[in-house]
Amino acid sequence: MKELRGKVVADKIKEDLKVRIQSLVDKGINPTIAIVRVGENDSDISYERAVVKVSGTIGLKVKNVLLKEETTTEELAKVMTDLNSDACVHGILMFRPLPRHIDQDAICNLIDPAKDVDAMNPVNLEKIFEGDRTGLEPATPRAAVEMILGHGYELKGKDVVVINRSMVVGKPLAMMLLNENATVTICHSKTADLKAHTKRADYVITALGRPAMLDKSYFSENSVVIDVGVGTTSDGKLSGDVNYDEVKDYVAAITPVPGGVGSITTTILLSQVVKACEQQTIK
């Protein structure tokens, strides 16, 4: 069994980003991400800290925009409009879900697609479905693809099963895999005989959010398993969708949780900021 850890892939991406950022700085351009947080959600604060920490290691600037829980749709829209027009801000990350009283769809539609580093604006999702790589991509599905490619695996002509059909992970991920010339099957909660699909696949990418649900009966000895799910088991242990302890010595390769795909996502997000900055400033 080969354990596919995310740090190896993230470190390679960071080294490339450092070179690209320095090139921009040498031209007098400081790549900058604006992080918009509404309220004091613990998971948002944790992710914000991670983004700030990684940004500091590669030379990326961060602008924190912290808003009260009571912020209205109109007030948040004004903040977004100002960030859109701020030439010193190259990427915008807004934490979701927003408080219920805010019209989230309206805000997502308002973000400038050129600065939309987490692909919340439908324009960027449309580009993914069109195979247009000039758009900005959501971090989690791109991280799953980079986990595979970064460990030297081939996607062209391979059978990949994706267990998730959401617009956040499953659907954009399927399009990214198709753009790599993989053959993709999307499975979900209503799929009949899920095991029949997963056992025959070269790669299984799961994002169910059901801790330790998938045991070794779902895989073959040749399976490469990319576990995007994160949850807590009944005994309080952090786990992906796969029963890691049971599966790890059976399949060909597997990502751990934690230490797998999640450890790449922040770096992928910041790579989108650099990409956005390059597109906005290099003519």
Secondary structure, DSSP 8 states (H G I E B T S, - for coil): -EE--HHHHHHHHHHHHHHHHHHHHHTT---EEEEEEES--HHHHHHHHHHHHHHHHHT-EEEEEEE-TT--HHHHHHHHHHHHH-TT--EEEE-SS--TTS-HHHHHHHS-GGGBTT--SHHHHHHHHHT-TTS---HHHHHHHHHHHHTT---TT-EEEEE---TTTHHHHHHHHHHTT-EEEEE-TT-SSHHHHHHH-SEEEE----TT-B-GGG--TT-EEEE---EE-TTS-EE-SB-HHHHTTTSSEE--SSSSTHHHHHHHHHHHHHHHHHHHH--
